[in-house]
Amino acid sequence: MSAAPPHIHRLVDVHELPVGTVATAFVAVRSIRHGLSRSGDGYYDLVLADASAKLAGKIWGDTRAYREANPEATPPNPGAVVKPGAVVKLLFTVASFRDVVQLNVTRIRVLGDDDSWEPEAIWGPGWELVEGLRCEILVFDIETVPAIDLGAVPEAVVKAVARAAERNDGDEGKVMSLSPYYGKVVSLAFSDADSDAVTTLVVPPEGREQDPYPERVRAMTEADLLRSFWHLADAAELVVSFNGRGFDVPFLVTRSLILGVPARVDLLSSPFSLRPHLDLYRLLGHGRSSLGGASLDVICWALGVESPKGELDGSMVAPTYARGDIEAIAAYNAADVRATAAVFRHLREHLLPFRNDW
């Protein structure tokens, strides 16, 4: 009797296996897309991941895995629920496509209650922070405030802030809020694009760490907020922002580096690509044409979308945080996310279907 194929406990270890090796693994399905070959045969392209790595997978139409992944296959397989976010067991052969490792999947099964697997091994540390909150299309926005005391930092930092403030009406607080080196994230609001239910992760002001907060406001450290965001972004099929490439994501990346939090997904490469990060500000041409910059308020007004504008604005976030009113900041942040999601839905109906790159 032949030996059972070895189980790979981390996808990163697949790189050490020779091409042709047969093995099994527990992984999460990040994406799955059906296609047809030139001969008309079906296949699936997958992105598979665990806490250690992300690899491409392929299911060919002549394999048992093709029927296992396809609920409309003949004979029917009504139990097939292989979709983004599913945790599955694979039987695969290590292959190479264009000098990149690929898993040719021959069997696939969604894990059930009787299977023994560790969520942290699949999702990574901190997965429990956003358990049950993952979004297929993640819409997000952040709010930031100064994080340093200029009286307690090296003189070179004080001078750098002062020089930058000279170019910003002498406003040192604004300079610190807009720089991940001098500022920090205190609120991150997010929702699924097709839901009005917004969750806001907040970093409480000093002395309010143990206070109760509204149902959809979750208090945590900045490191945990960052860790939560990267888990959400990594699990989403699409991340949507308004000027996220210009501000939010670079800020999050740098704060993550400073605090030692893994930035688990690349949202900055291919700046004009629509996936995996759709920046609505850039989609509308701002920053690369003569259209000129327009705020989210202005775009909402132009499109007939309810504006997020309220009593608070961006310039008031830092003093509001200094007063300890994180709830007001969370509400302001959540309103921006609702507006961004509404703009996305409008563009998804009237613009995106006609783009060749959508």
C-alpha positions, -999 to +999 in steps of 0.1 A: +000+000+000+014+034-010+020+060+018-004+089+022+009+122+008+026+144+033+007+172+050+022+207+045+016+227+076+026+260+061+023+271+025+056+288+027+072+253+029+058+244-005+087+264-020+111+238-007+093+209-024+103+196-058+079+200-087+057+169-090+055+164-052+020+154-041+009+168-007-021+180+013-027+213+032-053+233+051-057+267+034-082+296+030-096+303-004-089+340-011-105+340-046-119+315-071-127+323-107-141+300-133-128+300-169-129+281-201-099+269-221-096+273-259-110+238-262-141+247-241-130+228-210-137+244-177-111+252-150-108+273-118-081+298-110-076+302-072-057+322-048-049+301-017-034+313+015-026+306+051-008+327+077+026+320+061+021+326+024-003+331-005+000+309-037-019+304-069-039+273-075-054+256-105-083+231-108-085+215-142-118+203-156-107+166-158-100+164-120-123+152-092-117+186-076-135+203-105-168+186-096-161+191-059-158+228-064-187+232-088-222+229-074-236+228-110-214+199-121-228+166-135-234+146-115-245+173-092-226+182-061-250+203-039-226+204-010-199+223-029-194+257-012-159+265-023-160+303-023-138+331-010-133+328+027-138+291+028-112+270+047-105+238+028-083+207+027-064+203-006-048+174-023-024+189-048+007+185-069+034+211-068+038+227-102+054+257-118+039+282-142+061+309-157+087+301-130+062+307-102+050+280-078+015+268-085-007+242-068-025+219-092-054+208-071-069+173-076-092+171-045-108+199-025-131+198+005-145+225+028-135+218+064-163+208+087-170+207+124-152+173+128-120+186+113-092+197+136-075+229+124-061+261+141-076+294+129-044+312+137-025+289+114-048+299+086-055+336+093-025+346+114-023+363+148-051+387+156-077+369+134-101+368+163-102+407+164-124+407+133-140+373+134-174+375+118-167+410+103-150+401+070-163+419+040-164+408+003-160+444-008-143+463+020-149+500+021-128+519+047-115+552+059-092+564+087-089+593+111-055+604+125-042+627+152-007+638+165+011+611+184+042+628+198+050+655+224+073+679+207+089+686+241+100+650+244+116+642+210+150+649+195+157+684+182+159+671+146+123+659+148+112+693+163+129+711+134+114+688+108+079+694+121+085+732+122+098+732+086+067+713+074+044+736+095+058+766+077+043+752+045+010+746+063+000+779+078+022+772+108-001+744+120+021+718+137-009+697+148-020+693+112+015+683+101+017+657+128-017+644+121-009+639+084+024+621+089+027+585+101+060+594+117+045+620+140+008+609+141-013+578+147-045+562+136-073+566+162-103+555+141-108+531+113-144+527+100-153+500+075-183+482+060-192+459+031-201+480+001-237+467+000-244+473+037-252+504+057-238+486+089-205+503+096-181+491+123-155+515+137-123+505+154-111+532+178-081+539+199-095+554+231-080+586+245-059+581+277-081+572+306-110+559+285-095+525+277-121+506+298-151+527+291-182+511+274-187+521+237-217+518+213-224+484+198-206+490+165-176+508+180-148+486+191-120+499+213-085+485+210-048+495+208-035+511+176-014+479+169-046+458+171-065+483+149-038+479+122-037+442+126-075+441+122-073+462+090-048+440+073-068+409+081-099+425+067-081+437+036-064+403+030-098+385+032-116+409+009-120+404-028-118+442-033-108+471-011-124+505-018-113+539-005-115+576-013-079+588-018-067+557+000-036+554-023-027+590-016-031+590+022-048+561+041-029+531+029+006+547+030-002+560+065-014+525+076+017+508+060+041+531+077+024+529+111+024+491+107+061+491+101+067+513+131+046+491+154+058+458+140+025+447+125+026+427+092+011+446+063-005+414+049-016+426+015-002+449-012-026+478-018-002+502-034+014+486-064-001+492-099-015+526-089-041+528-116-053+492-113-089+487-101-080+456-081-073+447-054-075+484-043-100+506-060-093+543-051-124+562-061-105+595-061-082+582-087-109+564-107-125+598-112-093+611-126-081+633-098-043+635-094-036+627-131-057+650-152-069+686-153-101+678-135-088+692-103-092+678-068-127+674-054-137+665-019-159+636-011-186+661-001-185+677-036-186+643-054-216+632-033-234+665-041-226+661-079-238+624-080-269+630-059-255+609-030-262+619+006-232+639+019-213+629+050-208+665+060-218+672+096-208+693+125-173+678+125-146+681+098-111+668+094-095+699+110-115+692+142-105+656+147-073+663+167-089+687+192-119+665+195-097+636+204-078+658+229-111+664+246-117+627+248-147+625+225-138+595+204-175+587+198-178+619+178-148+609+157-162+574+152-195+588+140-177+612+116-155+584+103-185+561+098-204+588+078-174+590+054-175+553+049-213+553+041-207+580+016-178+563+000-198+531-003-227+550-019-204+566-044-189+532-052-224+517-058-232+546-081-200+540-101-205+503-101-238+508-119-229+536-143-192+534-150-174+502-139-193+477-161-180+496-192-144+495-181-122+469-198-101+465-167-131+459-143 
